[in-house]
């Protein structure tokens, strides 16, 4: 049985966290191994065959999570699902993931970054099989999210490079946003992934999936 002192301490910590609240904002990028901006015929040809692998990354411009300041830090995830992510006809679960945390973060910040990423990605980051610490960066051309031109790197483990979707990227002229972003975001735009890959360990696979209409760039704001 837990002592009264232990229970009281736990209650105080929980209360402190609740009072502190969470307020985090920044920018986000993701890419997967299936097109997200696509016509129905092409999307159906990929469903069940590809799209089970993805990389996602967050740049925290400003914010506090679980009472810990996270200004200027980054966190990323790579996931391997059991089926095409976002397919309404088949469950993608179970999903295994690798979490990549900004190597500059201190111990408290590392724990908060993990909790933040799990809050944003939900069940996609429930089963973390490996945690890596690496330098992470996410930049946009002209510091403008709306450029849809993002460069994301997580050490030598993962990368995404995007550009805007152009008219000559359309194949059937009926393209639309087929899948939603994998995590909670604000304003999101589909983008063309010139590069997208994961070279880390833990998922039993690595991948390189360039030249696809498979990315999203977005901003996010969490307040709870």
C-alpha contacts under 8 A as a table, 3 or more apart, distances in Angstrom:
res1	aa1	res2	aa2	distance
2	X	6	X	6.28
2	X	7	X	6.63
3	X	6	X	5.21
3	X	7	X	6.33
4	X	7	X	5.08
4	X	8	X	5.98
5	X	8	X	5.05
5	X	9	X	6.12
6	X	9	X	5.13
6	X	10	X	6.13
7	X	10	X	5.08
7	X	11	X	6.08
8	X	11	X	5.03
8	X	12	X	6.14
9	X	12	X	5.09
9	X	13	X	6.21
10	X	13	X	5.18
10	X	14	X	6.16
11	X	14	X	5.11
11	X	15	X	6.01
12	X	15	X	5.01
12	X	16	X	5.99
13	X	16	X	5.03
13	X	17	X	6.19
14	X	17	X	5.17
14	X	18	X	6.21
15	X	18	X	5.05
15	X	19	X	6.12
16	X	19	X	5.13
16	X	20	X	6.08
17	X	20	X	5.07
17	X	21	X	6.32
17	X	66	X	5.51
17	X	67	X	6.17
18	X	21	X	5.34
18	X	66	X	8.00
20	X	66	X	6.87
20	X	67	X	5.51
21	X	64	X	8.00
21	X	65	X	7.14
21	X	66	X	6.68
21	X	67	X	7.05
21	X	223	X	7.56
21	X	224	X	5.88
22	X	63	X	7.60
22	X	64	X	5.68
22	X	65	X	4.69
22	X	66	X	6.23
22	X	67	X	7.29
22	X	222	X	6.95
22	X	223	X	5.48
22	X	224	X	5.31
23	X	63	X	5.29
23	X	64	X	5.44
23	X	65	X	6.50
23	X	221	X	7.36
23	X	222	X	5.45
23	X	223	X	4.53
23	X	224	X	6.79
24	X	60	X	6.89
24	X	61	X	7.85
24	X	62	X	5.96
24	X	63	X	3.88
24	X	64	X	5.83
24	X	65	X	6.91
24	X	220	X	8.00
24	X	221	X	5.66
24	X	222	X	5.08
24	X	223	X	6.70
25	X	60	X	5.90
25	X	61	X	5.97
25	X	62	X	5.72
25	X	63	X	6.10
25	X	219	X	7.53
25	X	220	X	5.47
25	X	221	X	4.19
25	X	222	X	6.25
26	X	58	X	7.18
26	X	59	X	5.51
26	X	60	X	4.51
26	X	61	X	4.62
26	X	62	X	6.74
26	X	219	X	5.74
26	X	220	X	5.57
26	X	221	X	6.69
27	X	58	X	5.96
27	X	59	X	5.18
27	X	60	X	6.71
27	X	61	X	7.42
27	X	145	X	7.78
27	X	217	X	7.68
27	X	218	X	5.85
27	X	219	X	4.24
27	X	220	X	6.00
28	X	56	X	7.47
28	X	57	X	5.70
28	X	58	X	4.62
28	X	59	X	6.21
28	X	185	X	7.77
28	X	217	X	5.80
28	X	218	X	5.08
28	X	219	X	5.70
28	X	220	X	7.04
29	X	56	X	5.78
29	X	57	X	5.43
29	X	58	X	6.81
29	X	150	X	7.62
29	X	152	X	7.68
29	X	160	X	7.95
29	X	215	X	7.22
29	X	216	X	5.67
29	X	217	X	4.55
29	X	218	X	6.32
30	X	54	X	7.19
30	X	55	X	5.59
30	X	56	X	4.17
30	X	57	X	6.32
30	X	160	X	7.53
30	X	181	X	7.71
30	X	182	X	7.84
30	X	215	X	5.44
30	X	216	X	5.39
30	X	217	X	6.74
31	X	54	X	5.65
31	X	55	X	5.59
31	X	56	X	6.64
31	X	160	X	6.95
31	X	193	X	6.93
31	X	196	X	6.44
31	X	214	X	5.41
31	X	215	X	4.11
31	X	216	X	6.53
32	X	35	X	7.48
32	X	51	X	5.87
32	X	52	X	7.39
32	X	53	X	5.64
32	X	54	X	4.04
32	X	55	X	6.44
32	X	196	X	7.65
32	X	209	X	7.86
32	X	214	X	5.65
32	X	215	X	6.64
33	X	50	X	5.97
33	X	51	X	4.31
33	X	52	X	6.73
33	X	53	X	5.71
33	X	54	X	6.46
33	X	209	X	5.96
33	X	212	X	7.94
33	X	214	X	6.69
34	X	43	X	7.91
34	X	46	X	6.65
34	X	50	X	5.86
34	X	51	X	4.24
34	X	52	X	7.94
34	X	84	X	7.84
34	X	212	X	7.47
34	X	213	X	7.83
34	X	214	X	5.74
35	X	38	X	5.99
35	X	43	X	7.03
35	X	51	X	7.83
35	X	212	X	6.06
35	X	213	X	4.86
35	X	214	X	4.16
35	X	215	X	7.72
36	X	177	X	5.82
36	X	178	X	5.33
36	X	179	X	5.21
36	X	180	X	7.61
36	X	190	X	7.11
36	X	213	X	6.10
36	X	214	X	4.90
36	X	215	X	6.83
37	X	175	X	6.04
37	X	176	X	5.22
37	X	177	X	4.47
37	X	178	X	5.77
37	X	179	X	7.54
37	X	190	X	6.39
37	X	191	X	7.98
37	X	213	X	5.71
37	X	214	X	6.81
38	X	42	X	6.54
38	X	43	X	6.19
38	X	170	X	7.90
38	X	174	X	7.53
38	X	175	X	4.40
38	X	176	X	5.48
38	X	177	X	6.55
38	X	178	X	6.25
38	X	213	X	7.34
39	X	42	X	5.53
39	X	43	X	6.13
39	X	172	X	6.55
39	X	173	X	7.63
39	X	174	X	5.26
39	X	175	X	4.18
39	X	176	X	6.24
39	X	178	X	7.65
40	X	43	X	5.02
40	X	44	X	6.01
40	X	174	X	7.83
40	X	175	X	7.57
40	X	178	X	7.75
41	X	44	X	5.31
41	X	45	X	6.33
42	X	45	X	5.05
42	X	46	X	6.49
43	X	46	X	5.28
43	X	47	X	6.20
43	X	178	X	7.50
44	X	47	X	5.17
45	X	49	X	7.89
46	X	49	X	5.41
46	X	50	X	5.65
46	X	51	X	7.37
47	X	50	X	6.33
47	X	51	X	7.16
47	X	84	X	5.85
47	X	87	X	6.83
48	X	51	X	7.72
48	X	83	X	5.87
48	X	84	X	5.54
48	X	90	X	7.95
49	X	83	X	7.74
49	X	84	X	7.19
50	X	53	X	7.71
50	X	83	X	7.66
50	X	84	X	6.02
51	X	54	X	7.47
51	X	83	X	7.21
51	X	84	X	4.46
51	X	85	X	5.83
52	X	79	X	7.86
52	X	80	X	5.76
52	X	81	X	4.80
52	X	82	X	6.37
52	X	83	X	5.17
52	X	84	X	4.45
52	X	85	X	5.40
52	X	92	X	7.35
53	X	78	X	7.54
53	X	79	X	5.70
53	X	80	X	4.78
53	X	81	X	6.35
53	X	84	X	8.00
53	X	85	X	7.79
54	X	78	X	5.71
54	X	79	X	5.37
54	X	80	X	6.89
55	X	76	X	7.44
55	X	77	X	5.79
55	X	78	X	4.41
55	X	79	X	6.48
55	X	158	X	7.28
55	X	159	X	7.88
55	X	160	X	7.86
55	X	196	X	7.66
55	X	197	X	7.48
55	X	198	X	7.36
56	X	76	X	5.57
56	X	77	X	5.32
56	X	78	X	6.45
57	X	74	X	7.39
57	X	75	X	5.98
57	X	76	X	4.12
57	X	77	X	6.42
57	X	138	X	7.78
57	X	152	X	7.51
58	X	74	X	5.61
58	X	75	X	5.48
58	X	76	X	6.11
58	X	138	X	7.79
59	X	72	X	7.04
59	X	73	X	6.32
59	X	74	X	4.77
59	X	75	X	7.02
59	X	137	X	7.62
59	X	138	X	6.38
60	X	63	X	6.84
60	X	70	X	6.77
60	X	71	X	5.99
60	X	72	X	5.43
60	X	73	X	5.50
60	X	74	X	5.99
61	X	71	X	5.65
61	X	72	X	5.20
61	X	73	X	7.51
62	X	70	X	6.64
62	X	71	X	4.36
62	X	72	X	6.48
63	X	69	X	6.06
63	X	70	X	5.53
63	X	71	X	5.58
64	X	67	X	5.79
64	X	68	X	5.20
64	X	69	X	4.41
64	X	70	X	5.62
64	X	71	X	7.53
65	X	68	X	5.28
65	X	69	X	6.68
65	X	70	X	7.16
65	X	112	X	6.08
65	X	113	X	7.85
65	X	116	X	6.68
66	X	112	X	6.40
68	X	108	X	6.98
68	X	109	X	6.33
68	X	112	X	6.57
69	X	109	X	7.27
70	X	73	X	5.68
70	X	109	X	6.59
70	X	112	X	7.99
70	X	113	X	7.61
73	X	102	X	6.34
73	X	104	X	7.69
73	X	105	X	7.13
74	X	101	X	6.68
74	X	102	X	5.27
74	X	113	X	7.88
74	X	136	X	6.17
74	X	137	X	7.18
75	X	99	X	7.58
75	X	100	X	5.86
75	X	101	X	4.71
75	X	102	X	5.78
75	X	113	X	6.46
75	X	114	X	7.75
75	X	117	X	7.07
75	X	136	X	7.39
76	X	99	X	5.99
76	X	100	X	4.97
76	X	101	X	6.43
76	X	117	X	7.65
76	X	154	X	7.49
77	X	97	X	6.69
77	X	98	X	5.65
77	X	99	X	4.56
77	X	100	X	5.81
77	X	125	X	7.68
78	X	97	X	5.54
78	X	98	X	5.22
78	X	99	X	6.62
78	X	158	X	7.89
78	X	198	X	7.23
79	X	95	X	6.73
79	X	96	X	5.78
79	X	97	X	4.29
79	X	98	X	6.47
79	X	124	X	7.13
79	X	125	X	7.72
79	X	203	X	7.66
80	X	95	X	5.68
80	X	96	X	5.38
80	X	97	X	6.24
80	X	203	X	6.57
81	X	84	X	7.14
81	X	85	X	6.88
81	X	92	X	5.37
81	X	93	X	6.02
81	X	94	X	6.26
81	X	95	X	4.25
81	X	96	X	6.45
82	X	91	X	7.58
82	X	92	X	4.92
82	X	93	X	5.52
82	X	94	X	5.94
82	X	95	X	6.27
83	X	87	X	7.83
83	X	90	X	6.85
83	X	91	X	6.55
83	X	92	X	4.42
83	X	93	X	7.28
84	X	87	X	5.60
84	X	90	X	7.62
84	X	92	X	5.99
85	X	92	X	5.60
86	X	92	X	7.40
86	X	179	X	5.97
86	X	180	X	7.28
86	X	182	X	7.77
87	X	90	X	5.81
87	X	91	X	7.17
87	X	92	X	7.51
87	X	179	X	7.88
88	X	91	X	7.30
92	X	95	X	6.86
95	X	123	X	7.96
95	X	124	X	6.11
95	X	125	X	7.75
95	X	127	X	6.81
96	X	124	X	7.47
96	X	125	X	7.29
96	X	126	X	7.83
96	X	127	X	5.29
96	X	128	X	6.16
96	X	129	X	6.57
96	X	203	X	6.78
97	X	124	X	7.22
97	X	125	X	5.87
97	X	126	X	7.87
97	X	127	X	6.12
97	X	128	X	4.80
97	X	129	X	5.98
97	X	130	X	7.31
97	X	202	X	7.93
97	X	203	X	6.85
98	X	128	X	5.58
98	X	129	X	5.90
98	X	130	X	4.98
98	X	131	X	5.86
98	X	132	X	7.51
98	X	202	X	6.69
98	X	203	X	7.18
99	X	114	X	7.67
99	X	125	X	7.89
99	X	128	X	6.61
99	X	130	X	6.43
99	X	131	X	4.83
99	X	132	X	6.24
100	X	131	X	5.84
100	X	132	X	4.71
100	X	133	X	5.63
100	X	134	X	6.74
100	X	154	X	7.26
101	X	105	X	7.68
101	X	110	X	6.69
101	X	113	X	7.11
101	X	114	X	7.57
101	X	131	X	7.39
101	X	132	X	6.21
101	X	133	X	4.89
101	X	134	X	6.37
101	X	136	X	7.84
102	X	105	X	5.75
102	X	110	X	7.76
102	X	133	X	5.86
102	X	134	X	5.56
102	X	135	X	5.61
102	X	136	X	5.77
103	X	133	X	4.81
103	X	134	X	4.77
103	X	135	X	5.54
103	X	136	X	7.83
104	X	135	X	7.44
105	X	108	X	7.82
105	X	109	X	5.31
105	X	110	X	5.65
106	X	109	X	5.18
106	X	110	X	6.03
107	X	110	X	5.15
107	X	111	X	6.48
108	X	111	X	5.33
108	X	112	X	6.27
109	X	112	X	4.92
109	X	113	X	5.90
110	X	113	X	5.10
110	X	114	X	6.25
111	X	114	X	5.23
111	X	115	X	6.32
112	X	115	X	5.04
112	X	116	X	5.98
113	X	116	X	4.97
113	X	117	X	6.09
114	X	117	X	5.27
114	X	118	X	6.22
115	X	118	X	5.16
115	X	119	X	6.09
116	X	119	X	5.02
116	X	120	X	6.24
117	X	120	X	5.13
117	X	121	X	5.98
117	X	125	X	7.52
118	X	121	X	5.21
118	X	122	X	5.31
118	X	123	X	7.49
118	X	124	X	7.76
118	X	125	X	5.44
118	X	126	X	6.79
119	X	122	X	5.42
120	X	183	X	5.67
120	X	184	X	5.49
121	X	124	X	5.65
121	X	125	X	6.14
121	X	182	X	6.85
121	X	183	X	4.68
121	X	184	X	6.78
122	X	125	X	6.15
122	X	126	X	6.87
122	X	183	X	7.51
123	X	126	X	4.90
123	X	127	X	7.88
124	X	127	X	7.51
125	X	128	X	5.95
128	X	131	X	7.26
129	X	202	X	6.20
129	X	203	X	7.60
130	X	201	X	7.92
130	X	202	X	5.88
134	X	154	X	6.17
134	X	155	X	5.23
135	X	153	X	7.97
135	X	154	X	5.86
135	X	155	X	5.24
136	X	152	X	7.51
136	X	153	X	5.60
136	X	154	X	4.33
136	X	155	X	6.18
137	X	151	X	7.75
137	X	152	X	5.61
137	X	153	X	5.43
137	X	154	X	6.64
138	X	150	X	6.90
138	X	151	X	5.65
138	X	152	X	4.41
138	X	153	X	6.72
139	X	143	X	6.84
139	X	150	X	5.65
139	X	151	X	5.37
139	X	152	X	6.65
140	X	143	X	4.91
140	X	144	X	5.64
140	X	145	X	5.90
140	X	147	X	7.08
140	X	148	X	7.26
140	X	149	X	5.53
140	X	150	X	4.51
140	X	151	X	6.48
141	X	144	X	5.89
141	X	145	X	7.66
141	X	147	X	6.24
141	X	148	X	7.85
141	X	149	X	5.54
141	X	150	X	6.62
142	X	147	X	7.69
144	X	147	X	5.52
144	X	148	X	7.83
145	X	148	X	5.77
145	X	149	X	7.46
145	X	150	X	7.84
145	X	217	X	7.16
145	X	218	X	7.15
145	X	219	X	7.73
146	X	149	X	7.95
146	X	189	X	7.94
147	X	163	X	7.67
147	X	164	X	6.88
148	X	162	X	6.68
148	X	163	X	5.51
148	X	164	X	5.08
148	X	189	X	7.23
148	X	190	X	7.94
148	X	191	X	6.16
148	X	217	X	6.27
149	X	161	X	7.32
149	X	162	X	5.04
149	X	163	X	4.32
149	X	164	X	6.32
149	X	191	X	7.97
150	X	160	X	7.57
150	X	161	X	5.56
150	X	162	X	5.10
150	X	163	X	6.87
150	X	217	X	7.53
151	X	159	X	7.74
151	X	160	X	6.06
151	X	161	X	4.61
151	X	162	X	6.67
152	X	159	X	5.41
152	X	160	X	5.04
152	X	161	X	6.21
153	X	156	X	7.57
153	X	157	X	7.87
153	X	158	X	5.92
153	X	159	X	4.49
153	X	160	X	6.67
154	X	157	X	5.66
154	X	158	X	5.14
154	X	159	X	6.29
155	X	158	X	6.88
156	X	159	X	7.97
156	X	199	X	7.07
156	X	200	X	7.87
157	X	198	X	5.59
157	X	199	X	4.90
157	X	200	X	4.91
158	X	196	X	7.58
158	X	197	X	5.53
158	X	198	X	4.34
158	X	199	X	6.20
158	X	200	X	7.33
159	X	195	X	7.05
159	X	196	X	5.56
159	X	197	X	5.50
159	X	198	X	6.76
160	X	193	X	6.80
160	X	194	X	7.57
160	X	195	X	5.28
160	X	196	X	4.42
160	X	197	X	6.76
161	X	193	X	5.76
161	X	194	X	5.50
161	X	195	X	5.05
161	X	196	X	6.65
162	X	191	X	6.08
162	X	192	X	5.34
162	X	193	X	4.48
162	X	194	X	5.49
162	X	195	X	7.10
162	X	215	X	7.23
163	X	191	X	5.92
163	X	192	X	5.32
163	X	193	X	6.73
163	X	194	X	7.12
164	X	190	X	7.79
164	X	191	X	5.12
164	X	192	X	5.92
165	X	169	X	6.39
165	X	190	X	7.31
165	X	191	X	5.35
165	X	192	X	5.35
165	X	213	X	7.26
166	X	169	X	5.36
166	X	170	X	7.48
167	X	170	X	5.75
168	X	171	X	7.55
169	X	213	X	7.87
170	X	173	X	5.67
170	X	174	X	7.91
170	X	175	X	6.65
171	X	175	X	7.84
172	X	175	X	6.82
177	X	180	X	7.19
177	X	190	X	7.26
181	X	184	X	7.43
181	X	185	X	7.49
181	X	188	X	7.65
181	X	216	X	6.64
184	X	220	X	7.14
185	X	188	X	6.82
185	X	218	X	6.31
185	X	219	X	5.99
185	X	220	X	4.50
185	X	221	X	7.13
186	X	218	X	6.52
186	X	219	X	5.36
186	X	220	X	4.75
186	X	221	X	6.73
187	X	218	X	5.45
187	X	219	X	5.71
187	X	220	X	7.37
188	X	216	X	6.38
188	X	217	X	5.68
188	X	218	X	4.13
188	X	219	X	6.77
189	X	216	X	5.50
189	X	217	X	5.46
189	X	218	X	6.28
190	X	213	X	7.43
190	X	214	X	7.44
190	X	215	X	5.71
190	X	216	X	4.44
190	X	217	X	6.53
191	X	213	X	6.06
191	X	214	X	6.77
191	X	215	X	4.94
191	X	216	X	5.45
191	X	217	X	6.83
192	X	211	X	6.87
192	X	212	X	5.79
192	X	213	X	4.35
192	X	214	X	6.14
192	X	215	X	5.96
193	X	196	X	6.33
193	X	210	X	5.92
193	X	211	X	5.54
193	X	212	X	5.39
193	X	213	X	6.04
193	X	214	X	5.96
193	X	215	X	5.66
194	X	210	X	5.05
194	X	211	X	4.73
194	X	212	X	7.00
195	X	208	X	7.35
195	X	209	X	6.55
195	X	210	X	4.25
195	X	211	X	6.58
196	X	208	X	5.75
196	X	209	X	5.27
196	X	210	X	5.44
197	X	206	X	7.44
197	X	207	X	5.24
197	X	208	X	4.19
197	X	209	X	6.08
197	X	210	X	7.77
198	X	206	X	5.36
198	X	207	X	5.41
198	X	208	X	6.68
199	X	206	X	5.07
199	X	207	X	6.74
200	X	203	X	7.93
200	X	206	X	6.67
201	X	204	X	6.71
201	X	205	X	7.38
201	X	206	X	7.61
202	X	205	X	7.82
203	X	206	X	7.58
209	X	212	X	7.29
212	X	215	X	7.90
